[in-house]
Amino acid sequence: MDAYSADVEAMMKRLASWLSEKDRRRYAAVEAAKLGHGGVEYIAALLGCDPKTIRQGFRDLEADQDPAADRVRKKGVDADP
């Protein structure tokens, strides 16, 4: 497995910080799948998430329908409307 360049890693972190929790885990799963063996651990370390979160992202993406379609957490309490 080849690691991404520092510039690409910075863009990936920036993008992940803008995503909702469910989209972040799904994005992480797609990136880990592209890398193959060792990808889950690499992406988990890069994005600061648990490998179990990425495995949940794989399960989400294998489902026929979005199991969390209506559930998106707001950032912080009473995020700006």
C-alpha positions as CSV (number, residue, x, y, z in Angstrom):
1,M,0.0,0.0,0.0
2,D,1.3,3.4,-0.9
3,A,0.6,6.4,1.4
4,Y,-0.9,9.6,0.0
5,S,1.3,12.7,-0.3
6,A,1.2,15.2,2.5
7,D,-0.8,17.6,0.3
8,V,-3.5,15.0,-0.5
9,E,-3.6,14.0,3.2
10,A,-4.3,17.6,4.2
11,M,-7.1,17.9,1.7
12,M,-8.6,14.6,2.9
13,K,-8.5,15.8,6.5
14,R,-10.1,19.1,5.5
15,L,-12.9,17.4,3.5
16,A,-13.6,15.0,6.4
17,S,-13.9,17.8,8.8
18,W,-16.7,19.3,6.7
19,L,-18.7,16.1,6.5
20,S,-21.5,14.8,8.8
21,E,-20.6,11.8,11.0
22,K,-22.2,9.3,8.7
23,D,-20.7,10.8,5.6
24,R,-17.3,10.9,7.3
25,R,-17.3,7.2,8.0
26,R,-18.5,6.3,4.5
27,Y,-15.8,8.5,3.0
28,A,-13.2,6.8,5.2
29,A,-14.5,3.4,4.1
30,V,-14.2,4.3,0.4
31,E,-10.7,5.6,0.9
32,A,-9.7,2.5,2.8
33,A,-11.1,0.3,0.1
34,K,-9.1,2.0,-2.5
35,L,-5.9,1.3,-0.6
36,G,-6.5,-2.4,0.0
37,H,-4.6,-4.3,2.7
38,G,-3.7,-1.9,5.6
39,G,-6.0,0.8,4.3
40,V,-8.3,0.7,7.3
41,E,-5.5,1.3,9.8
42,Y,-3.9,4.0,7.6
43,I,-7.1,6.0,7.1
44,A,-8.2,5.6,10.7
45,A,-4.9,7.1,11.8
46,L,-5.0,9.8,9.1
47,L,-8.6,10.9,9.9
48,G,-8.4,10.3,13.6
49,C,-11.2,7.7,13.8
50,D,-11.6,4.2,15.1
51,P,-11.1,1.3,12.6
52,K,-14.6,0.1,13.8
53,T,-16.0,3.3,12.5
54,I,-14.6,2.6,9.0
55,R,-15.9,-1.0,9.1
56,Q,-19.4,0.5,9.9
57,G,-18.9,2.7,6.9
58,F,-18.4,-0.5,4.8
59,R,-21.6,-2.0,6.2
60,D,-23.4,1.3,5.4
61,L,-22.2,1.2,1.8
62,E,-23.2,-2.5,1.4
63,A,-26.8,-1.8,2.4
64,D,-29.5,-1.3,-0.3
65,Q,-30.9,1.8,1.4
66,D,-29.3,4.4,3.6
67,P,-29.9,3.1,7.2
68,A,-29.3,6.6,8.6
69,A,-31.1,8.7,6.0
70,D,-33.0,10.8,8.6
71,R,-30.4,10.9,11.3
72,V,-27.7,13.5,11.2
73,R,-26.4,15.0,14.4
74,K,-25.9,18.7,14.7
75,K,-22.4,19.9,15.5
76,G,-22.5,21.2,19.1
77,V,-25.6,22.0,21.1
78,D,-28.2,24.0,19.1
79,A,-25.9,24.6,16.2
80,D,-26.5,27.9,14.4
81,P,-29.9,27.6,12.5
